[in-house]
Amino acid sequence: MAQERTLRRQNGIIAGVCGGLGAFFGIRPFWFRLLFVILFLPGGAPGVLPYIILWIVIPGRR
């Protein structure tokens, strides 16, 4: 039987968004953190806006 995956924020460095994405996709949160840092470099908005939107949209841990 397949295990059901749910997208939830995990305990993390700032809001748990990268930890939740890492747990959902089965990869280390480091890669999502690196992605957001790279997106942050060209001026901030390309990395900050998606992070804030995901912070609002993804439910927290229960």
PDB file of N, CA, C and O in Angstrom:
ATOM      1  N   MET A   1       0.839  -1.168   0.000  1.00  0.00           N
ATOM      2  CA  MET A   1       0.000   0.000   0.000  1.00  0.00           C
ATOM      3  C   MET A   1       0.889   1.239   0.000  1.00  0.00           C
ATOM      4  O   MET A   1       1.872   1.304   0.739  1.00  0.00           O
ATOM      5  N   ALA A   2       0.550   2.195  -0.809  1.00  0.00           N
ATOM      6  CA  ALA A   2       1.346   3.416  -0.924  1.00  0.00           C
ATOM      7  C   ALA A   2       1.127   4.316   0.286  1.00  0.00           C
ATOM      8  O   ALA A   2       0.011   4.451   0.789  1.00  0.00           O
ATOM      9  N   GLN A   3       2.206   4.919   0.735  1.00  0.00           N
ATOM     10  CA  GLN A   3       2.129   5.832   1.865  1.00  0.00           C
ATOM     11  C   GLN A   3       1.648   7.191   1.369  1.00  0.00           C
ATOM     12  O   GLN A   3       2.154   7.709   0.374  1.00  0.00           O
ATOM     13  N   GLU A   4       0.679   7.763   2.058  1.00  0.00           N
ATOM     14  CA  GLU A   4       0.150   9.063   1.668  1.00  0.00           C
ATOM     15  C   GLU A   4       1.097  10.157   2.144  1.00  0.00           C
ATOM     16  O   GLU A   4       1.462  10.204   3.319  1.00  0.00           O
ATOM     17  N   ARG A   5       1.489  11.024   1.240  1.00  0.00           N
ATOM     18  CA  ARG A   5       2.360  12.134   1.590  1.00  0.00           C
ATOM     19  C   ARG A   5       1.517  13.391   1.711  1.00  0.00           C
ATOM     20  O   ARG A   5       0.650  13.655   0.877  1.00  0.00           O
ATOM     21  N   THR A   6       1.775  14.152   2.741  1.00  0.00           N
ATOM     22  CA  THR A   6       1.103  15.435   2.903  1.00  0.00           C
ATOM     23  C   THR A   6       2.158  16.519   3.021  1.00  0.00           C
ATOM     24  O   THR A   6       3.219  16.321   3.613  1.00  0.00           O
ATOM     25  N   LEU A   7       1.847  17.653   2.450  1.00  0.00           N
ATOM     26  CA  LEU A   7       2.773  18.774   2.483  1.00  0.00           C
ATOM     27  C   LEU A   7       2.485  19.594   3.725  1.00  0.00           C
ATOM     28  O   LEU A   7       1.430  20.219   3.834  1.00  0.00           O
ATOM     29  N   ARG A   8       3.425  19.592   4.661  1.00  0.00           N
ATOM     30  CA  ARG A   8       3.324  20.345   5.907  1.00  0.00           C
ATOM     31  C   ARG A   8       4.659  20.999   6.186  1.00  0.00           C
ATOM     32  O   ARG A   8       5.713  20.457   5.856  1.00  0.00           O
ATOM     33  N   ARG A   9       4.605  22.175   6.800  1.00  0.00           N
ATOM     34  CA  ARG A   9       5.853  22.810   7.217  1.00  0.00           C
ATOM     35  C   ARG A   9       6.471  21.993   8.346  1.00  0.00           C
ATOM     36  O   ARG A   9       5.765  21.474   9.210  1.00  0.00           O
ATOM     37  N   GLN A  10       7.778  21.889   8.327  1.00  0.00           N
ATOM     38  CA  GLN A  10       8.530  21.150   9.344  1.00  0.00           C
ATOM     39  C   GLN A  10       9.278  22.137  10.221  1.00  0.00           C
ATOM     40  O   GLN A  10       9.397  23.316   9.886  1.00  0.00           O
ATOM     41  N   ASN A  11       9.781  21.648  11.345  1.00  0.00           N
ATOM     42  CA  ASN A  11      10.663  22.497  12.148  1.00  0.00           C
ATOM     43  C   ASN A  11      11.878  22.827  11.300  1.00  0.00           C
ATOM     44  O   ASN A  11      12.565  21.937  10.799  1.00  0.00           O
ATOM     45  N   GLY A  12      12.131  24.103  11.148  1.00  0.00           N
ATOM     46  CA  GLY A  12      13.215  24.490  10.264  1.00  0.00           C
ATOM     47  C   GLY A  12      13.924  25.725  10.745  1.00  0.00           C
ATOM     48  O   GLY A  12      13.750  26.164  11.881  1.00  0.00           O
ATOM     49  N   ILE A  13      14.718  26.272   9.871  1.00  0.00           N
ATOM     50  CA  ILE A  13      15.546  27.415  10.223  1.00  0.00           C
ATOM     51  C   ILE A  13      14.687  28.673  10.394  1.00  0.00           C
ATOM     52  O   ILE A  13      14.836  29.382  11.389  1.00  0.00           O
ATOM     53  N   ILE A  14      13.804  28.959   9.454  1.00  0.00           N
ATOM     54  CA  ILE A  14      12.986  30.173   9.563  1.00  0.00           C
ATOM     55  C   ILE A  14      11.518  29.792   9.772  1.00  0.00           C
ATOM     56  O   ILE A  14      10.979  29.985  10.862  1.00  0.00           O
ATOM     57  N   ALA A  15      10.882  29.264   8.756  1.00  0.00           N
ATOM     58  CA  ALA A  15       9.453  28.959   8.865  1.00  0.00           C
ATOM     59  C   ALA A  15       9.144  27.493   8.606  1.00  0.00           C
ATOM     60  O   ALA A  15       7.992  27.080   8.734  1.00  0.00           O
ATOM     61  N   GLY A  16      10.123  26.716   8.253  1.00  0.00           N
ATOM     62  CA  GLY A  16       9.912  25.296   8.018  1.00  0.00           C
ATOM     63  C   GLY A  16       9.461  24.960   6.608  1.00  0.00           C
ATOM     64  O   GLY A  16       9.106  23.814   6.331  1.00  0.00           O
ATOM     65  N   VAL A  17       9.470  25.939   5.715  1.00  0.00           N
ATOM     66  CA  VAL A  17       9.020  25.706   4.345  1.00  0.00           C
ATOM     67  C   VAL A  17       9.952  24.724   3.634  1.00  0.00           C
ATOM     68  O   VAL A  17       9.478  23.764   3.026  1.00  0.00           O
ATOM     69  N   CYS A  18      11.233  24.941   3.698  1.00  0.00           N
ATOM     70  CA  CYS A  18      12.191  24.067   3.011  1.00  0.00           C
ATOM     71  C   CYS A  18      12.195  22.662   3.608  1.00  0.00           C
ATOM     72  O   CYS A  18      12.328  21.677   2.882  1.00  0.00           O
ATOM     73  N   GLY A  19      12.049  22.569   4.928  1.00  0.00           N
ATOM     74  CA  GLY A  19      11.967  21.255   5.566  1.00  0.00           C
ATOM     75  C   GLY A  19      10.731  20.495   5.125  1.00  0.00           C
ATOM     76  O   GLY A  19      10.791  19.288   4.890  1.00  0.00           O
ATOM     77  N   GLY A  20       9.616  21.190   5.012  1.00  0.00           N
ATOM     78  CA  GLY A  20       8.385  20.552   4.549  1.00  0.00           C
ATOM     79  C   GLY A  20       8.474  20.113   3.103  1.00  0.00           C
ATOM     80  O   GLY A  20       8.028  19.020   2.754  1.00  0.00           O
ATOM     81  N   LEU A  21       9.047  20.956   2.256  1.00  0.00           N
ATOM     82  CA  LEU A  21       9.219  20.585   0.856  1.00  0.00           C
ATOM     83  C   LEU A  21      10.168  19.405   0.714  1.00  0.00           C
ATOM     84  O   LEU A  21       9.939  18.510  -0.100  1.00  0.00           O
ATOM     85  N   GLY A  22      11.233  19.407   1.509  1.00  0.00           N
ATOM     86  CA  GLY A  22      12.176  18.298   1.468  1.00  0.00           C
ATOM     87  C   GLY A  22      11.539  16.983   1.896  1.00  0.00           C
ATOM     88  O   GLY A  22      11.768  15.946   1.274  1.00  0.00           O
ATOM     89  N   ALA A  23      10.744  17.027   2.955  1.00  0.00           N
ATOM     90  CA  ALA A  23      10.070  15.813   3.423  1.00  0.00           C
ATOM     91  C   ALA A  23       9.043  15.332   2.399  1.00  0.00           C
ATOM     92  O   ALA A  23       8.888  14.129   2.189  1.00  0.00           O
ATOM     93  N   PHE A  24       8.353  16.259   1.773  1.00  0.00           N
ATOM     94  CA  PHE A  24       7.325  15.886   0.798  1.00  0.00           C
ATOM     95  C   PHE A  24       7.934  15.233  -0.438  1.00  0.00           C
ATOM     96  O   PHE A  24       7.427  14.222  -0.924  1.00  0.00           O
ATOM     97  N   PHE A  25       9.020  15.812  -0.944  1.00  0.00           N
ATOM     98  CA  PHE A  25       9.640  15.292  -2.150  1.00  0.00           C
ATOM     99  C   PHE A  25      10.705  14.235  -1.881  1.00  0.00           C
ATOM    100  O   PHE A  25      11.216  13.630  -2.823  1.00  0.00           O
ATOM    101  N   GLY A  26      11.048  14.001  -0.624  1.00  0.00           N
ATOM    102  CA  GLY A  26      11.996  12.954  -0.277  1.00  0.00           C
ATOM    103  C   GLY A  26      13.442  13.319  -0.532  1.00  0.00           C
ATOM    104  O   GLY A  26      14.271  12.439  -0.763  1.00  0.00           O
ATOM    105  N   ILE A  27      13.760  14.608  -0.495  1.00  0.00           N
ATOM    106  CA  ILE A  27      15.148  15.031  -0.648  1.00  0.00           C
ATOM    107  C   ILE A  27      15.520  15.922   0.532  1.00  0.00           C
ATOM    108  O   ILE A  27      14.654  16.347   1.297  1.00  0.00           O
ATOM    109  N   ARG A  28      16.799  16.200   0.670  1.00  0.00           N
ATOM    110  CA  ARG A  28      17.268  17.011   1.798  1.00  0.00           C
ATOM    111  C   ARG A  28      16.794  18.453   1.660  1.00  0.00           C
ATOM    112  O   ARG A  28      16.811  18.999   0.557  1.00  0.00           O
ATOM    113  N   PRO A  29      16.373  19.082   2.757  1.00  0.00           N
ATOM    114  CA  PRO A  29      15.938  20.481   2.724  1.00  0.00           C
ATOM    115  C   PRO A  29      17.032  21.436   2.257  1.00  0.00           C
ATOM    116  O   PRO A  29      16.740  22.543   1.803  1.00  0.00           O
ATOM    117  N   PHE A  30      18.293  21.012   2.368  1.00  0.00           N
ATOM    118  CA  PHE A  30      19.411  21.836   1.920  1.00  0.00           C
ATOM    119  C   PHE A  30      19.228  22.301   0.484  1.00  0.00           C
ATOM    120  O   PHE A  30      19.541  23.448   0.168  1.00  0.00           O
ATOM    121  N   TRP A  31      18.727  21.437  -0.395  1.00  0.00           N
ATOM    122  CA  TRP A  31      18.590  21.773  -1.803  1.00  0.00           C
ATOM    123  C   TRP A  31      17.530  22.853  -2.012  1.00  0.00           C
ATOM    124  O   TRP A  31      17.681  23.710  -2.883  1.00  0.00           O
ATOM    125  N   PHE A  32      16.471  22.815  -1.228  1.00  0.00           N
ATOM    126  CA  PHE A  32      15.458  23.867  -1.329  1.00  0.00           C
ATOM    127  C   PHE A  32      15.991  25.177  -0.757  1.00  0.00           C
ATOM    128  O   PHE A  32      15.711  26.251  -1.290  1.00  0.00           O
ATOM    129  N   ARG A  33      16.750  25.088   0.315  1.00  0.00           N
ATOM    130  CA  ARG A  33      17.360  26.299   0.881  1.00  0.00           C
ATOM    131  C   ARG A  33      18.324  26.929  -0.129  1.00  0.00           C
ATOM    132  O   ARG A  33      18.343  28.147  -0.302  1.00  0.00           O
ATOM    133  N   LEU A  34      19.111  26.100  -0.782  1.00  0.00           N
ATOM    134  CA  LEU A  34      20.038  26.587  -1.801  1.00  0.00           C
ATOM    135  C   LEU A  34      19.274  27.248  -2.946  1.00  0.00           C
ATOM    136  O   LEU A  34      19.681  28.302  -3.436  1.00  0.00           O
ATOM    137  N   LEU A  35      18.182  26.644  -3.370  1.00  0.00           N
ATOM    138  CA  LEU A  35      17.362  27.216  -4.436  1.00  0.00           C
ATOM    139  C   LEU A  35      16.835  28.594  -4.049  1.00  0.00           C
ATOM    140  O   LEU A  35      16.908  29.527  -4.848  1.00  0.00           O
ATOM    141  N   PHE A  36      16.302  28.734  -2.826  1.00  0.00           N
ATOM    142  CA  PHE A  36      15.782  30.026  -2.405  1.00  0.00           C
ATOM    143  C   PHE A  36      16.893  31.065  -2.257  1.00  0.00           C
ATOM    144  O   PHE A  36      16.664  32.242  -2.537  1.00  0.00           O
ATOM    145  N   VAL A  37      18.079  30.664  -1.829  1.00  0.00           N
ATOM    146  CA  VAL A  37      19.207  31.601  -1.736  1.00  0.00           C
ATOM    147  C   VAL A  37      19.616  32.064  -3.130  1.00  0.00           C
ATOM    148  O   VAL A  37      19.875  33.250  -3.339  1.00  0.00           O
ATOM    149  N   ILE A  38      19.675  31.143  -4.079  1.00  0.00           N
ATOM    150  CA  ILE A  38      20.030  31.514  -5.455  1.00  0.00           C
ATOM    151  C   ILE A  38      18.983  32.459  -6.033  1.00  0.00           C
ATOM    152  O   ILE A  38      19.327  33.424  -6.716  1.00  0.00           O
ATOM    153  N   LEU A  39      17.699  32.185  -5.763  1.00  0.00           N
ATOM    154  CA  LEU A  39      16.638  33.076  -6.250  1.00  0.00           C
ATOM    155  C   LEU A  39      16.670  34.431  -5.555  1.00  0.00           C
ATOM    156  O   LEU A  39      16.232  35.430  -6.126  1.00  0.00           O
ATOM    157  N   PHE A  40      17.182  34.475  -4.331  1.00  0.00           N
ATOM    158  CA  PHE A  40      17.257  35.720  -3.573  1.00  0.00           C
ATOM    159  C   PHE A  40      18.338  36.657  -4.106  1.00  0.00           C
ATOM    160  O   PHE A  40      18.206  37.876  -3.990  1.00  0.00           O
ATOM    161  N   LEU A  41      19.394  36.111  -4.683  1.00  0.00           N
ATOM    162  CA  LEU A  41      20.548  36.905  -5.101  1.00  0.00           C
ATOM    163  C   LEU A  41      20.249  37.993  -6.130  1.00  0.00           C
ATOM    164  O   LEU A  41      20.804  39.084  -6.000  1.00  0.00           O
ATOM    165  N   PRO A  42      19.399  37.768  -7.158  1.00  0.00           N
ATOM    166  CA  PRO A  42      19.229  38.818  -8.166  1.00  0.00           C
ATOM    167  C   PRO A  42      18.351  39.997  -7.739  1.00  0.00           C
ATOM    168  O   PRO A  42      17.899  40.753  -8.599  1.00  0.00           O
ATOM    169  N   GLY A  43      18.102  40.174  -6.481  1.00  0.00           N
ATOM    170  CA  GLY A  43      17.357  41.345  -6.060  1.00  0.00           C
ATOM    171  C   GLY A  43      16.378  41.080  -4.938  1.00  0.00           C
ATOM    172  O   GLY A  43      15.710  42.006  -4.480  1.00  0.00           O
ATOM    173  N   GLY A  44      16.274  39.868  -4.491  1.00  0.00           N
ATOM    174  CA  GLY A  44      15.445  39.560  -3.342  1.00  0.00           C
ATOM    175  C   GLY A  44      14.064  39.039  -3.669  1.00  0.00           C
ATOM    176  O   GLY A  44      13.680  37.975  -3.185  1.00  0.00           O
ATOM    177  N   ALA A  45      13.308  39.762  -4.478  1.00  0.00           N
ATOM    178  CA  ALA A  45      11.915  39.404  -4.737  1.00  0.00           C
ATOM    179  C   ALA A  45      11.734  38.016  -5.346  1.00  0.00           C
ATOM    180  O   ALA A  45      10.805  37.312  -4.950  1.00  0.00           O
ATOM    181  N   PRO A  46      12.582  37.581  -6.300  1.00  0.00           N
ATOM    182  CA  PRO A  46      12.372  36.247  -6.862  1.00  0.00           C
ATOM    183  C   PRO A  46      12.505  35.117  -5.834  1.00  0.00           C
ATOM    184  O   PRO A  46      11.981  34.026  -6.058  1.00  0.00           O
ATOM    185  N   GLY A  47      13.180  35.351  -4.737  1.00  0.00           N
ATOM    186  CA  GLY A  47      13.320  34.311  -3.718  1.00  0.00           C
ATOM    187  C   GLY A  47      12.415  34.520  -2.528  1.00  0.00           C
ATOM    188  O   GLY A  47      11.922  33.555  -1.944  1.00  0.00           O
ATOM    189  N   VAL A  48      12.191  35.766  -2.161  1.00  0.00           N
ATOM    190  CA  VAL A  48      11.398  36.069  -0.970  1.00  0.00           C
ATOM    191  C   VAL A  48       9.910  35.867  -1.225  1.00  0.00           C
ATOM    192  O   VAL A  48       9.211  35.296  -0.388  1.00  0.00           O
ATOM    193  N   LEU A  49       9.422  36.328  -2.365  1.00  0.00           N
ATOM    194  CA  LEU A  49       7.983  36.212  -2.646  1.00  0.00           C
ATOM    195  C   LEU A  49       7.487  34.768  -2.658  1.00  0.00           C
ATOM    196  O   LEU A  49       6.498  34.466  -1.989  1.00  0.00           O
ATOM    197  N   PRO A  50       8.143  33.856  -3.400  1.00  0.00           N
ATOM    198  CA  PRO A  50       7.671  32.469  -3.359  1.00  0.00           C
ATOM    199  C   PRO A  50       7.757  31.862  -1.956  1.00  0.00           C
ATOM    200  O   PRO A  50       6.890  31.084  -1.560  1.00  0.00           O
ATOM    201  N   TYR A  51       8.798  32.217  -1.212  1.00  0.00           N
ATOM    202  CA  TYR A  51       8.952  31.681   0.138  1.00  0.00           C
ATOM    203  C   TYR A  51       7.799  32.141   1.037  1.00  0.00           C
ATOM    204  O   TYR A  51       7.225  31.341   1.776  1.00  0.00           O
ATOM    205  N   ILE A  52       7.467  33.428   0.969  1.00  0.00           N
ATOM    206  CA  ILE A  52       6.377  33.961   1.793  1.00  0.00           C
ATOM    207  C   ILE A  52       5.042  33.355   1.374  1.00  0.00           C
ATOM    208  O   ILE A  52       4.213  33.028   2.224  1.00  0.00           O
ATOM    209  N   ILE A  53       4.833  33.206   0.077  1.00  0.00           N
ATOM    210  CA  ILE A  53       3.581  32.591  -0.398  1.00  0.00           C
ATOM    211  C   ILE A  53       3.478  31.155   0.094  1.00  0.00           C
ATOM    212  O   ILE A  53       2.419  30.731   0.555  1.00  0.00           O
ATOM    213  N   LEU A  54       4.575  30.402  -0.001  1.00  0.00           N
ATOM    214  CA  LEU A  54       4.558  29.018   0.493  1.00  0.00           C
ATOM    215  C   LEU A  54       4.367  28.979   2.002  1.00  0.00           C
ATOM    216  O   LEU A  54       3.713  28.070   2.514  1.00  0.00           O
ATOM    217  N   TRP A  55       4.917  29.938   2.717  1.00  0.00           N
ATOM    218  CA  TRP A  55       4.767  30.014   4.169  1.00  0.00           C
ATOM    219  C   TRP A  55       3.296  30.179   4.530  1.00  0.00           C
ATOM    220  O   TRP A  55       2.822  29.588   5.500  1.00  0.00           O
ATOM    221  N   ILE A  56       2.577  30.980   3.754  1.00  0.00           N
ATOM    222  CA  ILE A  56       1.153  31.213   4.011  1.00  0.00           C
ATOM    223  C   ILE A  56       0.309  30.019   3.578  1.00  0.00           C
ATOM    224  O   ILE A  56      -0.634  29.643   4.274  1.00  0.00           O
ATOM    225  N   VAL A  57       0.638  29.420   2.433  1.00  0.00           N
ATOM    226  CA  VAL A  57      -0.199  28.373   1.834  1.00  0.00           C
ATOM    227  C   VAL A  57      -0.007  27.013   2.503  1.00  0.00           C
ATOM    228  O   VAL A  57      -0.983  26.293   2.715  1.00  0.00           O
ATOM    229  N   ILE A  58       1.217  26.653   2.835  1.00  0.00           N
ATOM    230  CA  ILE A  58       1.490  25.329   3.410  1.00  0.00           C
ATOM    231  C   ILE A  58       1.098  25.335   4.891  1.00  0.00           C
ATOM    232  O   ILE A  58       1.581  26.170   5.656  1.00  0.00           O
ATOM    233  N   PRO A  59       0.228  24.412   5.294  1.00  0.00           N
ATOM    234  CA  PRO A  59      -0.165  24.367   6.706  1.00  0.00           C
ATOM    235  C   PRO A  59       0.992  23.931   7.605  1.00  0.00           C
ATOM    236  O   PRO A  59       1.897  23.226   7.158  1.00  0.00           O
ATOM    237  N   GLY A  60       0.961  24.345   8.859  1.00  0.00           N
ATOM    238  CA  GLY A  60       1.991  23.986   9.821  1.00  0.00           C
ATOM    239  C   GLY A  60       1.827  22.565  10.313  1.00  0.00           C
ATOM    240  O   GLY A  60       0.883  21.864   9.946  1.00  0.00           O
ATOM    241  N   ARG A  61       2.762  22.153  11.149  1.00  0.00           N
ATOM    242  CA  ARG A  61       2.713  20.802  11.715  1.00  0.00           C
ATOM    243  C   ARG A  61       1.585  20.702  12.718  1.00  0.00           C
ATOM    244  O   ARG A  61       1.216  21.686  13.359  1.00  0.00           O
ATOM    245  N   ARG A  62       1.049  19.521  12.846  1.00  0.00           N
ATOM    246  CA  ARG A  62      -0.003  19.266  13.843  1.00  0.00           C
ATOM    247  C   ARG A  62       0.553  18.552  15.011  1.00  0.00           C
ATOM    248  O   ARG A  62      -0.177  18.249  15.954  1.00  0.00           O
TER     249      ARG A  62
END
